[in-house]
């Protein structure tokens, strides 16, 4: 299927580029991102290594999961984007001669990142298809984290709600509303993962999409993006649990030009972020002694960037906390720091040396979570 998808995209691009009336507005593009990073782990109180050592060192030379190939442009009244992701070999390993008729298969992990169209009407824009959701606001952090590369402070201040099918209306004044597919764990197209502490195989009822409302305010040197998201589903496990799980999220994104420094920041507060669909957070509703115990979460990040011609230096700090009294008496906290320098080599080729530190701080029971250092370089070529 993945070969078919790639072939169809290539054929579509060839047809579009061959049609004079349409080719001028369609632009194919690609981006290769490769990382060469050394990582040092301190497991602290969470050591699970057989050897008993509480440290570990790894060297990673990986293609970033968000390397991509796609096309975008205007066709009549519709502006469209189609984008496929190209994962690195170790994430799709399997040089397995026993599979698929004993034919070797390796490094074939292609996936759909984006496919959507935009239609401009009198007072706004209608977007239909798969795209990012409003809370996602990546930082300039490039090294490993939750993802193998270009982690962007995800799970340490940046919210990652992934890319979902959606219908979104954005007015010219910046106000928007979006109806989005619910988190895969609670949707008909997902894996039907039950709420934490519940048995698999129960009955899901999902009657509402995940909803977002917000406002993107822009003026010279300033951007502010407050927003709110809400999602719910009902789960009946047939053994006494028949409850509605509600999750919600308040968020704020922003940028400001302060003289020589470009400031970027994000902040959030929410409930049951795992059930909402946010990746990398221990923030799920729990079923304890006949009651639903909701998790509360908060956090954010701030970064500053400035030119050291021709390079750009970025420094950032992020913090998150998740709390549920059913798990422990304290917050489960995490903090991150990074400093990097984006150095252009050619028009569409740059490298980013980076040092970042992830401090697991303490979990809900006061145990010290793992820490890690990452030192290395991201290599990116766009074409």
PECORUR-V470257 format. One record per pair of residues at least 24 apart in sequence whose C-alpha atoms are under 6 Angstrom apart, sorted by the first residue. I is the first residue (numbers start at 1). J is the second residue. D is the distance in whole Angstrom. If there is no record, write none. Layout:
i=I j=J d=D
i=I j=J d=D
This chain:
i=25 j=73 d=5
i=25 j=74 d=5
i=26 j=72 d=6
i=26 j=73 d=4
i=27 j=71 d=5
i=27 j=72 d=5
i=27 j=73 d=6
i=28 j=70 d=6
i=28 j=71 d=4
i=29 j=69 d=6
i=29 j=70 d=5
i=29 j=71 d=6
i=29 j=383 d=6
i=30 j=68 d=5
i=30 j=69 d=4
i=30 j=382 d=6
i=30 j=383 d=5
i=31 j=67 d=6
i=31 j=68 d=5
i=31 j=381 d=6
i=31 j=382 d=4
i=32 j=67 d=5
i=32 j=380 d=6
i=32 j=381 d=5
i=33 j=63 d=6
i=33 j=64 d=5
i=33 j=67 d=5
i=33 j=379 d=6
i=33 j=380 d=4
i=34 j=62 d=6
i=34 j=63 d=4
i=34 j=64 d=6
i=34 j=378 d=6
i=34 j=379 d=5
i=35 j=61 d=6
i=35 j=62 d=5
i=35 j=377 d=6
i=35 j=378 d=4
i=36 j=60 d=6
i=36 j=61 d=5
i=36 j=376 d=6
i=36 j=377 d=5
i=37 j=375 d=6
i=37 j=376 d=4
i=38 j=374 d=6
i=38 j=375 d=5
i=39 j=373 d=6
i=39 j=374 d=5
i=40 j=372 d=5
i=40 j=373 d=5
i=41 j=371 d=6
i=41 j=372 d=4
i=42 j=370 d=6
i=42 j=371 d=5
i=43 j=370 d=4
i=44 j=368 d=6
i=44 j=370 d=5
i=45 j=367 d=6
i=45 j=368 d=5
i=63 j=88 d=5
i=64 j=149 d=5
i=78 j=118 d=6
i=78 j=119 d=5
i=79 j=117 d=6
i=79 j=118 d=5
i=80 j=116 d=6
i=80 j=117 d=4
i=81 j=115 d=5
i=81 j=116 d=6
i=82 j=114 d=6
i=82 j=115 d=4
i=83 j=113 d=6
i=83 j=114 d=5
i=84 j=111 d=6
i=84 j=112 d=5
i=84 j=113 d=5
i=85 j=110 d=6
i=85 j=111 d=5
i=85 j=113 d=6
i=86 j=110 d=5
i=123 j=171 d=6
i=123 j=172 d=6
i=124 j=170 d=5
i=124 j=171 d=4
i=124 j=172 d=5
i=125 j=169 d=6
i=125 j=170 d=5
i=126 j=168 d=6
i=126 j=169 d=5
i=127 j=167 d=6
i=127 j=168 d=5
i=128 j=166 d=6
i=128 j=167 d=5
i=129 j=165 d=5
i=129 j=166 d=6
i=130 j=164 d=5
i=130 j=165 d=4
i=131 j=163 d=5
i=131 j=164 d=6
i=132 j=163 d=4
i=136 j=160 d=5
i=155 j=280 d=5
i=156 j=318 d=5
i=156 j=319 d=5
i=156 j=320 d=6
i=156 j=336 d=6
i=157 j=299 d=6
i=157 j=300 d=4
i=157 j=301 d=5
i=157 j=318 d=5
i=157 j=319 d=5
i=157 j=320 d=6
i=160 j=278 d=5
i=160 j=279 d=6
i=161 j=277 d=6
i=161 j=278 d=5
i=174 j=215 d=5
i=174 j=216 d=5
i=175 j=214 d=6
i=175 j=215 d=4
i=176 j=213 d=6
i=176 j=214 d=5
i=177 j=212 d=6
i=177 j=213 d=4
i=178 j=211 d=6
i=178 j=212 d=5
i=179 j=209 d=6
i=179 j=210 d=6
i=179 j=211 d=5
i=180 j=209 d=6
i=180 j=210 d=5
i=181 j=209 d=6
i=182 j=209 d=6
i=182 j=210 d=5
i=183 j=277 d=5
i=196 j=286 d=5
i=197 j=287 d=6
i=202 j=236 d=5
i=202 j=237 d=4
i=203 j=235 d=6
i=203 j=236 d=5
i=204 j=234 d=6
i=204 j=235 d=5
i=205 j=233 d=6
i=205 j=234 d=5
i=206 j=233 d=5
i=221 j=256 d=5
i=221 j=257 d=5
i=222 j=255 d=6
i=222 j=256 d=5
i=223 j=254 d=5
i=223 j=255 d=5
i=224 j=253 d=6
i=224 j=254 d=4
i=225 j=252 d=5
i=225 j=253 d=5
i=226 j=251 d=6
i=226 j=252 d=4
i=227 j=251 d=5
i=247 j=271 d=5
i=247 j=272 d=5
i=247 j=276 d=5
i=261 j=305 d=6
i=261 j=306 d=5
i=262 j=304 d=6
i=262 j=305 d=5
i=263 j=303 d=6
i=263 j=304 d=5
i=264 j=302 d=6
i=264 j=303 d=5
i=265 j=301 d=6
i=265 j=302 d=4
i=266 j=300 d=5
i=266 j=301 d=5
i=267 j=299 d=6
i=267 j=300 d=4
i=268 j=298 d=5
i=268 j=299 d=6
i=269 j=297 d=6
i=269 j=298 d=4
i=270 j=296 d=6
i=270 j=297 d=5
i=271 j=295 d=6
i=271 j=296 d=5
i=283 j=322 d=6
i=295 j=323 d=6
i=295 j=324 d=5
i=296 j=322 d=6
i=296 j=323 d=5
i=297 j=321 d=6
i=297 j=322 d=4
i=311 j=342 d=5
i=311 j=343 d=5
i=312 j=341 d=6
i=312 j=342 d=5
i=313 j=340 d=6
i=313 j=341 d=4
i=314 j=339 d=6
i=314 j=340 d=5
i=315 j=339 d=4
i=328 j=364 d=5
i=328 j=365 d=5
i=330 j=364 d=4
i=331 j=364 d=5
i=332 j=362 d=6
i=332 j=363 d=4
i=332 j=364 d=5
i=333 j=361 d=6
i=333 j=362 d=6
i=334 j=359 d=6
i=334 j=360 d=5
i=334 j=361 d=6
i=335 j=359 d=5
i=348 j=381 d=6
i=348 j=382 d=5
i=349 j=380 d=6
i=349 j=381 d=4
i=350 j=380 d=6
i=351 j=378 d=6
i=351 j=379 d=5
i=352 j=377 d=5
i=352 j=378 d=5
i=353 j=377 d=4
